[in-house]
Amino acid sequence: MLDKSAHILENLIKYADPTCLTARYLVAVGDPHYNSAFGKMLARPQDAHLRFSAAETEAVRAVSKVMEERALAEGTGSAGGFAIPITIDPSVILTGSGALNPVRDVSRVLTVGTRE
């Protein structure tokens, strides 16, 4: 499944990203300096920028620039419009109802709702 997800992401970047915005976004949020800056933003959102190193400041600027271009965030950063850093694996893993899951083949699906 991971190989398939990696293939989907690779195709997205190679063939469906003519302006390279997705690729630049992944590079920006994958920067370790952005990861450390993001932690500071979560811990102290009011004054995190005062604790950034020069590299963290540049990493946050790079992410902000790409986010503006992609219009990913609505509102302001103080309202939580920060991109989440990619720290483990930037591959896309399908988990919704379209994902292949062998457990679903042997399971019974029930729709649960409330009665009025």
Legacy VTK file of the C-alpha trace (Angstrom):
# vtk DataFile Version 3.0
C-alpha trace
ASCII
DATASET POLYDATA
POINTS 116 float
0.000 0.000 0.000
2.862 2.360 0.804
4.405 1.747 -2.621
1.099 2.581 -4.294
0.757 5.781 -2.237
4.319 6.796 -3.068
3.575 6.171 -6.747
0.432 8.352 -6.568
2.384 11.181 -4.921
5.199 10.877 -7.453
2.735 11.064 -10.343
1.029 14.056 -8.766
4.290 15.961 -8.518
5.638 14.895 -11.920
2.525 15.214 -14.059
-0.249 17.107 -12.248
1.768 19.946 -10.724
2.730 22.197 -13.669
3.474 25.196 -11.427
5.432 23.059 -8.912
3.369 24.438 -6.006
2.756 21.025 -4.468
6.421 20.112 -4.741
7.482 23.426 -3.206
4.921 22.984 -0.416
6.255 19.518 0.449
9.833 20.792 0.459
8.907 23.790 2.634
6.936 21.855 5.282
9.531 19.065 5.243
12.292 21.447 6.345
13.537 20.476 9.847
13.806 24.178 10.716
10.096 24.590 9.983
9.405 21.602 12.217
11.176 23.214 15.172
9.538 26.597 14.472
6.130 24.896 14.307
6.708 23.409 17.761
7.486 26.864 19.093
4.345 28.263 17.427
2.241 25.612 19.137
3.820 26.166 22.537
3.735 29.967 22.519
1.695 31.330 19.605
1.810 34.945 20.810
5.563 35.351 20.874
7.047 32.288 19.164
8.560 34.475 16.441
10.782 36.098 19.096
12.337 32.696 19.817
13.016 31.685 16.181
16.525 31.225 14.888
17.362 32.832 11.543
16.908 29.472 9.787
13.511 28.939 11.453
12.383 32.421 10.390
13.321 31.703 6.776
11.603 28.304 6.900
8.365 29.865 8.184
8.575 32.530 5.475
9.024 29.868 2.796
5.975 27.945 4.012
3.915 31.126 4.263
4.829 32.113 0.717
3.810 28.750 -0.708
0.614 28.725 1.378
-0.310 32.142 0.041
0.219 30.927 -3.499
-1.880 27.834 -2.924
-4.436 29.677 -0.772
-4.267 26.877 1.793
-5.069 28.962 4.825
-8.109 31.049 5.453
-7.795 33.843 7.936
-4.650 34.676 9.825
-1.952 32.634 11.477
-3.212 33.643 14.909
-6.427 31.778 14.038
-4.420 28.581 13.533
-3.677 28.860 9.811
-0.252 27.192 10.026
0.809 24.353 7.778
1.562 21.122 9.615
5.183 20.041 9.140
5.940 16.748 7.430
8.349 14.946 9.713
8.033 11.218 9.089
7.046 10.299 5.549
5.586 12.657 2.932
3.818 9.844 1.080
0.075 9.894 0.652
-1.687 7.048 2.427
-5.281 6.492 1.385
-7.410 5.636 4.421
-10.945 6.519 3.332
-13.581 4.233 1.890
-11.641 4.153 -1.395
-8.586 2.545 0.219
-7.987 -1.175 -0.183
-8.316 -2.862 3.173
-8.480 -6.660 3.551
-10.418 -6.296 6.824
-13.338 -4.787 4.901
-13.646 -7.952 2.818
-14.442 -10.047 5.896
-16.344 -7.406 7.863
-19.992 -6.517 8.123
-20.712 -2.794 7.687
-23.509 -1.246 9.757
-24.747 2.317 9.471
-25.294 3.730 12.944
-27.676 6.625 13.454
-30.080 8.070 15.964
-33.843 7.713 15.971
-36.023 10.736 16.172
LINES 1 117
116 0 1 2 3 4 5 6 7 8 9 10 11 12 13 14 15 16 17 18 19 20 21 22 23 24 25 26 27 28 29 30 31 32 33 34 35 36 37 38 39 40 41 42 43 44 45 46 47 48 49 50 51 52 53 54 55 56 57 58 59 60 61 62 63 64 65 66 67 68 69 70 71 72 73 74 75 76 77 78 79 80 81 82 83 84 85 86 87 88 89 90 91 92 93 94 95 96 97 98 99 100 101 102 103 104 105 106 107 108 109 110 111 112 113 114 115
